[in-house]
Amino acid sequence: MAIRSSSLTFGLWHAAPAKAPRPGLRAMWRAIRTRRELAAMDDRMLRDIGISRADALQEADRLPWDLTPR
């Protein structure tokens, strides 16, 4: 067995080394978590961070892959 260019070759098939999850997926999971936390905040907490209830619910309804700041 020979190692060639940081990947392994076994017979006819080629095994690429395992890669870390894509940063985009990690960002989507973070968006899901933080949007749920935002939706769960009470009015006093939202007032402390300067966000209205309507804005918080609108942010919580965004799709996970919609990561553009608004």
LODO-563435 format. One line per 3 residues: number of its first residue (from 1); their letters; for each residue z, x, y of N, C-alpha, C. Coordinates in steps of 0.001 Angstrom, whole numbers. Layout:
# LODO-563435
NUM = A = Z:X:Y:Z:X:Y:Z:X:Y ~ ...
***
This chain:
# LODO-563435
1 = MAI = 0:856:-1169:0:0:0:0:899:1228 ~ -894:640:2129:-1000:1441:3345:-727:566:4557 ~ -49:1144:5518:220:428:6769:-865:802:7758
4 = RSS = -1530:-221:8262:-2616:-14:9216:-2374:-844:10459 ~ -2351:-209:11560:-2213:-845:12881:-1127:-1917:12923 ~ 52:-1564:12509:1260:-2397:12551:1118:-3724:11798
7 = SLT = 259:-3782:10807:175:-4968:9955:-21:-4508:8521 ~ 271:-5364:7595:183:-5013:6185:-1049:-5632:5553 ~ -1679:-4889:4659:-2840:-5399:3939:-2495:-5449:2457
10 = FGL = -2591:-6628:1862:-2324:-6816:445:-3584:-7382:-201 ~ -4330:-6559:-881:-5533:-7032:-1544:-6535:-7555:-539 ~ -6925:-8833:-681:-7948:-9411:171:-7399:-10133:1398
13 = WHA = -6117:-10414:1421:-5584:-11135:2571:-4787:-10212:3464 ~ -4689:-10584:4707:-4093:-9762:5750:-2825:-10442:6270 ~ -1684:-9771:6211:-425:-10345:6693:-64:-9722:8031
16 = APA = -99:-10508:9065:270:-10026:10402:1790:-10015:10525 ~ 2334:-9126:11310:3790:-9106:11490:4252:-10374:12209 ~ 5473:-10791:11896:6035:-11991:12528:6222:-11745:14015
19 = KAP = 5939:-12759:14808:6074:-12647:16255:7190:-13570:16724 ~ 7751:-13235:17855:8781:-14077:18466:8129:-15363:18969 ~ 8917:-16451:19092:8362:-17697:19625:7770:-17474:21011
22 = RPG = 6763:-18240:21317:6108:-18108:22615:7059:-18518:23731 ~ 7016:-17840:24855:7895:-18204:25974:7676:-19635:26446 ~ 6458:-20165:26304:6191:-21533:26716:7007:-22543:25944
25 = LRA = 7168:-22322:24663:7955:-23223:23835:9426:-23166:24236 ~ 9907:-21985:24507:11288:-21826:24956:11507:-22554:26287 ~ 10546:-22467:27171:10649:-23145:28467:10640:-24662:28298
28 = MWR = 9857:-25154:27347:9829:-26605:27109:11170:-27090:26573 ~ 11775:-26344:25653:13087:-26737:25128:14138:-26731:26224 ~ 14059:-25735:27127:14995:-25678:28248:14785:-26882:29173
31 = AIR = 13532:-27254:29404:13237:-28409:30262:13784:-29693:29640 ~ 13622:-29843:28345:14155:-31032:27663:15670:-31105:27843 ~ 16346:-29983:27582:17809:-29952:27664:18303:-30230:29085
34 = TRR = 17722:-29553:30065:18211:-29726:31436:17868:-31096:31998 ~ 16747:-31658:31604:16399:-33014:32073:17325:-34055:31478 ~ 17735:-33858:30220:18725:-34774:29629:20060:-34669:30351
37 = ELA = 20464:-33429:30666:21719:-33241:31395:21648:-33875:32776 ~ 20515:-33742:33435:20330:-34347:34758:20430:-35866:34677 ~ 19827:-36466:33669:19873:-37921:33512:21291:-38411:33213
40 = AMD = 22114:-37565:32605:23471:-37965:32239:24476:-37799:33380 ~ 24085:-37157:34476:25006:-36934:35593:25325:-38238:36309 ~ 26577:-38329:36782:26942:-39512:37558:26534:-39315:39020
43 = DRM = 26685:-40379:39809:26221:-40348:41207:26921:-39270:42033 ~ 28220:-39026:41761:28942:-37996:42504:28356:-36614:42232 ~ 28052:-36326:40977:27469:-35030:40629:26087:-34865:41254
46 = LRD = 25289:-35918:41227:23961:-35852:41834:24052:-35644:43343 ~ 25016:-36295:43970:25207:-36126:45408:25605:-34683:45726 ~ 26411:-34074:44850:26834:-32684:45054:25656:-31713:45039
49 = IGI = 24651:-31994:44221:23495:-31086:44158:22341:-31571:45026 ~ 22535:-32693:45721:21548:-33159:46693:20343:-33856:46098 ~ 20552:-34575:45001:19452:-35298:44346:19840:-36768:44235
52 = SRA = 18908:-37654:44539:19176:-39083:44404:19033:-39504:42934 ~ 19587:-40664:42624:19489:-41189:41251:18023:-41403:40882 ~ 17219:-41914:41804:15800:-42161:41529:15061:-40849:41227
55 = DAL = 15349:-39800:42008:14718:-38502:41760:15141:-37924:40411 ~ 16420:-38086:40062:16921:-37580:38785:16241:-38284:37616 ~ 16085:-39603:37704:15442:-40348:36628:13954:-40029:36539
58 = QEA = 13328:-39820:37693:11917:-39449:37694:11721:-38081:37028 ~ 12600:-37136:37316:12533:-35811:36697:12797:-35908:35195 ~ 13758:-36737:34801:14102:-36876:33384:12961:-37508:32578
61 = DRL = 12115:-38307:33226:11006:-38967:32534:9776:-38080:32365 ~ 9777:-36887:32957:8611:-36002:32845:8456:-35501:31410 ~ 7231:-35200:31038:6938:-34687:29710:7411:-33240:29575
64 = PWD = 7795:-32812:28375:8334:-31458:28191:7382:-30353:28624 ~ 6093:-30556:28494:5144:-29507:28856:4769:-29550:30322 ~ 5278:-30519:31065:5049:-30584:32513:6125:-29729:33186
67 = LTP = 5818:-28448:33376:6809:-27498:33869:6560:-27078:35327 ~ 5600:-27692:35987:5343:-27337:37372:6466:-27858:38263 ~ 6953:-27036:39193:8029:-27498:40075:7530:-28598:41004
70 = R = 8409:-29520:41309:8082:-30617:42229:9062:-30668:43345
***
